[in-house]
Amino acid sequence: MNATNVGLLLQEEQRYDSDVKNTAQARSGSLGDRKFVEDPAELGAAGQCTISMSVQTSSRAIITVTGGNDTAASCKTAEDLATKLDPLLPKG
């Protein structure tokens, strides 16, 4: 079994859609009213996935999951965590 590392960053004055590294594979979407960008294999590393979520008008929450070589599994974990985090974040 591969170890999984999870990181959470909360950043003021940073838009959720800035600093997307892997623009060819990134996808945007929303959780209810909250917009996000999912960036698989963000730095070209298999097994890594980052979701950047909008928090108010100019802040963001970033969830990064790394582990093993399965990028799809890391993105699924990041998506599950984003769903759980969404109701805890300020709206706007």
Residue frames as a rotation matrix with the C-alpha (Angstrom) as fourth column:
MET 1
0.582 0.813 0.000 0.00
0.813 -0.582 0.000 0.00
0.000 0.000 -1.000 0.00
ASN 2
-0.316 -0.681 0.661 1.29
0.660 -0.658 -0.363 3.47
0.682 0.322 0.657 -0.90
ALA 3
-0.431 0.114 -0.895 1.36
0.746 -0.512 -0.425 6.30
-0.507 -0.851 0.135 1.61
THR 4
0.174 0.540 0.823 -0.90
0.800 -0.565 0.202 9.24
0.574 0.624 -0.530 0.87
ASN 5
-0.709 -0.388 -0.589 -0.04
0.642 -0.700 -0.312 12.80
-0.291 -0.600 0.746 1.81
VAL 6
0.287 0.854 0.434 -2.72
0.883 -0.411 0.225 15.48
0.371 0.319 -0.872 2.07
GLY 7
-0.791 -0.514 -0.331 -2.15
0.597 -0.766 -0.238 19.21
-0.131 -0.386 0.913 2.31
LEU 8
0.406 0.898 0.168 -4.57
0.903 -0.423 0.076 22.06
0.139 0.121 -0.983 2.92
LEU 9
-0.787 -0.610 -0.093 -3.71
0.615 -0.788 -0.032 25.69
-0.054 -0.082 0.995 2.27
LEU 10
0.499 0.859 -0.113 -5.89
0.840 -0.512 -0.177 28.72
-0.210 -0.007 -0.978 2.93
GLN 11
-0.599 -0.794 0.102 -4.71
0.779 -0.548 0.305 31.78
-0.186 0.262 0.947 1.03
GLU 12
0.392 0.650 -0.651 -6.03
0.433 -0.755 -0.492 35.33
-0.811 -0.089 -0.578 1.13
GLU 13
0.394 -0.153 -0.906 -5.82
-0.559 -0.823 -0.104 37.56
-0.730 0.547 -0.410 -1.92
GLN 14
-0.828 -0.559 -0.049 -5.29
-0.391 0.513 0.764 34.59
-0.402 0.652 -0.643 -4.28
ARG 15
0.109 0.900 -0.422 -7.95
-0.986 0.045 -0.159 33.66
-0.124 0.433 0.893 -6.83
TYR 16
0.346 0.126 0.930 -8.86
-0.292 0.956 -0.021 29.99
-0.892 -0.264 0.367 -7.08
ASP 17
0.884 0.106 0.456 -8.13
0.361 0.465 -0.808 29.96
-0.298 0.879 0.372 -10.82
SER 18
0.658 -0.743 -0.118 -4.65
-0.720 -0.576 -0.388 31.52
0.221 0.341 -0.914 -10.71
ASP 19
-0.217 -0.913 0.345 -1.45
-0.943 0.287 0.166 29.48
-0.251 -0.289 -0.924 -10.80
VAL 20
0.806 0.443 0.392 -2.89
-0.298 0.877 -0.377 26.47
-0.511 0.187 0.839 -12.66
LYS 21
-0.136 -0.990 0.025 0.20
-0.562 0.098 0.821 24.45
-0.816 0.097 -0.570 -13.61
ASN 22
-0.824 -0.137 0.550 -1.16
0.252 0.781 0.572 21.71
-0.508 0.610 -0.609 -15.88
THR 23
-0.387 0.718 -0.578 -3.54
-0.628 -0.664 -0.405 23.73
-0.675 0.207 0.708 -18.06
ALA 24
-0.626 0.121 -0.770 -3.83
-0.668 0.426 0.610 20.95
0.402 0.897 -0.186 -20.66
GLN 25
-0.597 0.368 -0.712 -5.47
0.364 0.916 0.169 18.60
0.715 -0.158 -0.681 -18.14
ALA 26
-0.951 0.247 -0.185 -7.01
0.076 -0.393 -0.916 20.97
-0.299 -0.885 0.355 -15.58
ARG 27
-0.409 0.886 0.219 -10.78
0.582 0.068 0.811 21.13
0.703 0.458 -0.543 -15.36
SER 28
-0.922 0.186 0.340 -13.05
-0.359 -0.741 -0.568 23.66
0.146 -0.646 0.750 -13.76
GLY 29
-0.331 0.860 -0.390 -16.35
0.504 0.510 0.697 23.04
0.798 0.034 -0.602 -12.05
SER 30
-0.383 0.240 0.892 -18.40
-0.684 -0.723 -0.098 23.90
0.622 -0.647 0.441 -9.00
LEU 31
-0.723 0.284 -0.630 -19.57
0.614 0.682 -0.397 22.46
0.316 -0.674 -0.667 -5.72
GLY 32
0.224 0.846 -0.483 -22.94
0.880 -0.388 -0.273 24.12
-0.419 -0.364 -0.832 -5.35
ASP 33
0.984 0.168 0.064 -22.12
0.180 -0.915 -0.362 27.82
-0.002 0.367 -0.930 -5.65
ARG 34
0.482 -0.871 -0.097 -18.38
-0.352 -0.294 0.888 27.39
-0.802 -0.393 -0.449 -5.02
LYS 35
0.869 -0.238 -0.433 -16.13
-0.411 0.138 -0.901 27.33
0.274 0.961 0.022 -8.10
PHE 36
0.469 -0.765 0.441 -13.01
-0.212 0.387 0.897 25.18
-0.857 -0.515 0.019 -8.27
VAL 37
0.464 -0.441 -0.768 -10.18
-0.813 0.132 -0.567 24.05
0.351 0.888 -0.297 -10.55
GLU 38
0.777 -0.263 0.572 -8.89
-0.085 0.857 0.509 20.48
-0.624 -0.444 0.643 -10.40
ASP 39
0.467 -0.742 -0.481 -5.28
-0.870 -0.289 -0.399 20.15
0.157 0.605 -0.781 -11.57
PRO 40
0.961 -0.095 0.261 -4.21
0.024 0.964 0.264 16.49
-0.276 -0.247 0.929 -11.97
ALA 41
0.374 -0.905 0.201 -0.49
0.917 0.394 0.066 15.70
-0.139 0.160 0.977 -11.96
GLU 42
0.939 0.199 -0.281 0.02
0.205 -0.979 -0.009 19.39
-0.276 -0.049 -0.960 -11.33
LEU 43
0.395 -0.875 -0.280 3.81
-0.722 -0.484 0.494 19.31
-0.568 0.007 -0.823 -11.48
GLY 44
0.195 -0.261 -0.946 4.01
-0.851 0.435 -0.295 16.42
0.488 0.862 -0.137 -13.94
ALA 45
-0.827 -0.484 0.286 4.15
-0.560 0.660 -0.500 13.87
0.053 -0.574 -0.817 -11.14
ALA 46
-0.222 0.740 -0.635 1.85
-0.121 0.626 0.771 10.86
0.967 0.249 -0.049 -11.39
GLY 47
-0.172 0.249 -0.953 -0.20
0.847 0.531 -0.014 10.31
0.503 -0.810 -0.302 -8.26
GLN 48
-0.810 -0.122 -0.574 -0.67
0.438 -0.776 -0.454 14.01
-0.390 -0.619 0.682 -7.50
CYS 49
-0.161 0.788 0.594 -3.85
0.762 -0.284 0.583 16.08
0.628 0.547 -0.554 -7.70
THR 50
-0.891 -0.116 -0.440 -4.71
0.374 -0.736 -0.564 19.58
-0.258 -0.667 0.699 -6.52
ILE 51
0.067 0.922 0.380 -8.10
0.884 -0.231 0.406 21.23
0.462 0.309 -0.831 -6.14
SER 52
-0.944 -0.296 -0.143 -8.24
0.328 -0.873 -0.360 24.99
-0.019 -0.387 0.922 -5.67
MET 53
-0.077 0.996 -0.047 -11.59
0.975 0.085 0.205 26.26
0.209 -0.030 -0.978 -4.36
SER 54
-0.329 0.076 0.941 -12.99
0.112 -0.987 0.118 29.77
0.938 0.144 0.316 -4.33
VAL 55
-0.131 0.292 -0.948 -13.38
0.991 0.017 -0.132 31.29
-0.023 -0.956 -0.291 -0.87
GLN 56
0.305 0.377 -0.874 -15.17
0.316 -0.906 -0.281 34.62
-0.898 -0.191 -0.395 -0.94
THR 57
0.957 0.235 -0.168 -14.23
-0.066 -0.387 -0.920 36.85
-0.281 0.892 -0.355 -3.88
SER 58
0.589 -0.790 -0.173 -10.45
-0.554 -0.238 -0.798 36.80
0.589 0.566 -0.577 -3.79
SER 59
-0.176 -0.646 0.743 -9.28
-0.937 0.342 0.076 33.98
-0.303 -0.683 -0.665 -1.55
ARG 60
0.276 0.236 -0.932 -8.88
-0.654 0.757 -0.002 30.24
0.704 0.610 0.364 -2.00
ALA 61
0.369 -0.200 0.908 -8.55
-0.654 0.638 0.406 26.89
-0.661 -0.743 0.105 -0.29
ILE 62
0.113 -0.429 -0.896 -6.17
-0.870 0.393 -0.298 24.40
0.480 0.814 -0.328 -1.89
ILE 63
0.622 0.043 0.781 -6.26
-0.459 0.829 0.320 20.66
-0.634 -0.558 0.535 -1.28
THR 64
0.077 -0.664 -0.743 -3.27
-0.929 0.223 -0.296 18.68
0.363 0.713 -0.600 -2.54
VAL 65
0.723 0.141 0.677 -3.15
-0.403 0.881 0.247 14.88
-0.562 -0.451 0.694 -2.49
THR 66
0.074 -0.731 -0.678 -0.06
-0.916 0.219 -0.337 12.87
0.395 0.646 -0.653 -3.43
GLY 67
-0.009 -0.154 0.988 0.59
-0.667 0.737 0.109 9.16
-0.745 -0.658 -0.110 -3.17
GLY 68
0.073 -0.018 0.997 1.66
0.385 0.923 -0.012 6.30
-0.920 0.385 0.074 -5.39
ASN 69
-0.907 -0.422 -0.015 1.32
0.110 -0.271 0.956 6.55
-0.407 0.865 0.292 -9.15
ASP 70
-0.389 0.852 0.350 -2.48
0.916 0.315 0.251 6.66
0.104 0.418 -0.903 -9.49
THR 71
-0.993 -0.016 0.115 -3.43
0.019 -1.000 0.021 10.23
0.114 0.023 0.993 -10.35
ALA 72
-0.283 0.959 -0.005 -7.12
-0.165 -0.044 0.985 9.33
0.945 0.279 0.171 -10.73
ALA 73
0.188 0.313 -0.931 -7.20
0.798 0.503 0.331 7.91
0.572 -0.805 -0.155 -7.19
SER 74
-0.689 -0.487 -0.537 -5.51
0.706 -0.619 -0.344 11.03
-0.165 -0.617 0.770 -5.82
CYS 75
-0.860 0.438 0.262 -8.06
-0.250 -0.810 0.530 13.23
0.445 0.390 0.806 -7.62
LYS 76
0.045 0.904 -0.424 -10.92
0.227 0.404 0.886 11.14
0.973 -0.136 -0.187 -6.22
THR 77
-0.082 -0.158 -0.984 -9.52
0.989 0.108 -0.100 11.60
0.122 -0.982 0.147 -2.69
ALA 78
-0.944 -0.297 -0.143 -9.12
0.308 -0.949 -0.066 15.36
-0.116 -0.106 0.988 -3.30
GLU 79
-0.545 0.819 0.178 -12.70
-0.199 -0.333 0.922 15.57
0.814 0.467 0.345 -4.61
ASP 80
0.186 0.595 -0.782 -14.03
0.654 0.519 0.550 13.73
0.733 -0.614 -0.293 -1.53
LEU 81
-0.387 -0.428 -0.816 -12.11
0.903 -0.354 -0.242 16.08
-0.185 -0.831 0.524 0.76
ALA 82
-0.975 0.054 0.214 -13.29
0.026 -0.935 0.355 19.17
0.219 0.352 0.910 -1.16
THR 83
-0.151 0.985 -0.080 -16.90
0.103 0.096 0.990 18.03
0.983 0.141 -0.116 -0.73
LYS 84
0.260 0.195 -0.946 -16.38
0.908 0.282 0.308 17.71
0.327 -0.939 -0.104 3.02
LEU 85
-0.628 -0.616 -0.476 -14.53
0.734 -0.671 -0.100 21.03
-0.258 -0.412 0.874 3.26
ASP 86
-0.604 0.378 0.702 -17.03
0.416 -0.602 0.682 23.06
0.680 0.704 0.207 1.21
PRO 87
0.450 0.891 0.058 -19.68
0.461 -0.288 0.840 23.61
0.765 -0.351 -0.540 3.94
LEU 88
0.400 -0.378 -0.835 -16.98
0.884 -0.084 0.461 24.68
-0.244 -0.922 0.300 6.41
LEU 89
-0.666 -0.722 0.187 -15.71
0.741 -0.609 0.283 27.56
-0.091 0.327 0.941 4.25
PRO 90
-0.310 0.539 -0.783 -17.18
0.036 -0.816 -0.577 31.08
-0.950 -0.207 0.234 4.07
LYS 91
0.194 0.467 0.862 -19.40
0.933 0.184 -0.310 31.78
-0.304 0.865 -0.400 1.08
GLY 92
0.587 0.138 -0.798 -19.21
0.052 -0.990 -0.132 34.78
-0.808 0.036 -0.588 -1.12
